[in-house]
Amino acid sequence: MWIRTETQDDLDAIRQVIGAAFADQPGNGRPEQRIVDGLREAGALTLSLVADIDGRIAGCIAFSPITVSSLPGGEGAVAWFGLGPVAVLPRDQRHGVGKALVRAGLTELERLRATGCVVLGEPRYYQQFGFRAGSGLRLANVPAEYFMALALDGATPQGEVRYHPAFGLS
């Protein structure tokens, strides 16, 4: 398995991976596909990695800037990012593909001098990477235990988080 930055040639495969990974969720993966497409079209897809297994895309992960209400200047003041979506083909799940994507993504964010990262997801899964709930960051209408933060450089700010409009959360 090789984790690498997406290329133009990967875009159809990324859409297929996302659709397959979220097929049992409301919308059958279409909302997640729209998020990634919208971020890419808006130039807000800061980091998009794929897991390449023998030339086929088995998984993908996206990171985009967030804003925090308490920070003057919003996202330009401190480089915090949102992780998501992350998707792995069903046949490749439970083989470490998702973990490899998350680890590689966080390493790349550190290289980009990101200050931190948030994620909305399963606490037991994301805690293994250092994400913690109750950090002082909040996402409206989301149970606090499912919204987690990981400071990469410095303290975690306090306040309400906003994702890019492509997420459709506002």
SVG drawing of the C-alpha trace seen along z (x, -y; Angstrom):
<svg xmlns="http://www.w3.org/2000/svg" viewBox="-31 -39 38 47">
<polyline fill="none" stroke="black" stroke-width="0.4" points="0.0,0.0 1.2,-3.5 -0.3,-6.6 0.0,-9.6 -1.6,-12.9 -4.5,-12.6 -4.0,-13.3 -6.5,-14.3 -6.6,-10.7 -7.8,-9.6 -11.0,-11.7 -13.4,-9.1 -11.9,-6.4 -12.2,-8.7 -15.9,-9.2 -16.4,-5.4 -14.6,-4.7 -16.6,-7.3 -19.9,-6.0 -19.0,-2.4 -17.8,-3.3 -20.9,-5.3 -23.4,-3.1 -25.3,-2.1 -25.6,-5.8 -28.4,-8.2 -27.8,-9.4 -25.7,-6.4 -22.5,-8.3 -23.7,-11.2 -23.5,-13.8 -19.9,-12.9 -19.0,-12.9 -20.6,-16.4 -18.5,-17.6 -15.2,-16.5 -16.2,-17.8 -17.3,-21.1 -14.1,-21.5 -12.0,-20.7 -14.0,-23.1 -13.7,-25.9 -10.0,-25.4 -10.6,-24.5 -9.3,-20.9 -6.0,-21.5 -5.0,-17.9 -6.4,-14.9 -4.6,-11.6 -5.4,-8.2 -4.4,-4.7 -3.1,-3.0 -2.9,0.8 -1.3,2.2 -2.6,-0.6 -6.1,-0.7 -7.5,-3.3 -8.6,-1.5 -9.2,-4.6 -9.1,-8.4 -9.0,-11.1 -9.7,-14.9 -8.6,-17.8 -10.0,-21.3 -9.6,-24.6 -12.0,-25.4 -12.7,-28.6 -13.0,-29.0 -15.3,-31.8 -12.9,-32.9 -10.0,-33.5 -9.5,-37.0 -9.2,-36.8 -10.8,-33.3 -9.0,-30.6 -6.1,-32.9 -5.1,-33.5 -4.5,-29.8 -4.2,-26.9 -6.8,-24.4 -8.2,-21.8 -11.2,-19.4 -10.6,-15.8 -13.2,-14.2 -14.5,-12.5 -12.3,-9.4 -13.4,-6.4 -12.2,-2.9 -13.6,-0.4 -15.6,2.3 -13.3,5.1 -10.3,3.2 -11.8,2.2 -10.3,3.6 -6.9,4.0 -5.3,0.8 -6.0,-1.3 -8.0,-4.0 -5.4,-4.1 -2.6,-4.6 -4.5,-7.4 -5.2,-9.2 -1.6,-8.9 -0.2,-10.1 -2.7,-13.0 -1.8,-14.1 1.9,-13.9 1.4,-16.0 -0.6,-18.6 2.4,-18.9 4.7,-19.3 2.4,-22.1 2.7,-23.7 -1.0,-23.2 -1.9,-24.1 -4.5,-21.4 -7.2,-19.2 -10.8,-18.4 -13.0,-15.4 -16.6,-14.4 -16.6,-10.6 -16.5,-7.5 -14.6,-8.4 -13.0,-4.9 -11.6,-5.0 -10.2,-8.6 -8.8,-8.5 -6.1,-6.2 -4.6,-9.1 -4.8,-11.5 -8.1,-13.2 -10.0,-14.1 -13.6,-15.3 -14.2,-18.1 -11.4,-20.3 -13.3,-23.5 -14.1,-23.4 -17.8,-22.9 -19.8,-22.1 -23.4,-23.2 -26.1,-20.4 -23.5,-17.7 -23.1,-15.6 -19.9,-16.7 -18.4,-13.2 -18.4,-12.8 -16.6,-16.1 -12.9,-15.8 -9.8,-17.9 -6.1,-17.3 -3.6,-20.1 -0.6,-19.7 1.3,-22.8 0.3,-24.8 -2.9,-25.0 -6.4,-24.2 -8.5,-27.3 -12.0,-27.6 -15.1,-28.3 -17.6,-27.3 -16.1,-25.6 -17.3,-26.2 -16.6,-24.0 -16.4,-25.1 -19.9,-25.7 -19.4,-22.5 -20.3,-20.6 -23.7,-22.1 -23.7,-22.5 -24.7,-26.2"/>
</svg>
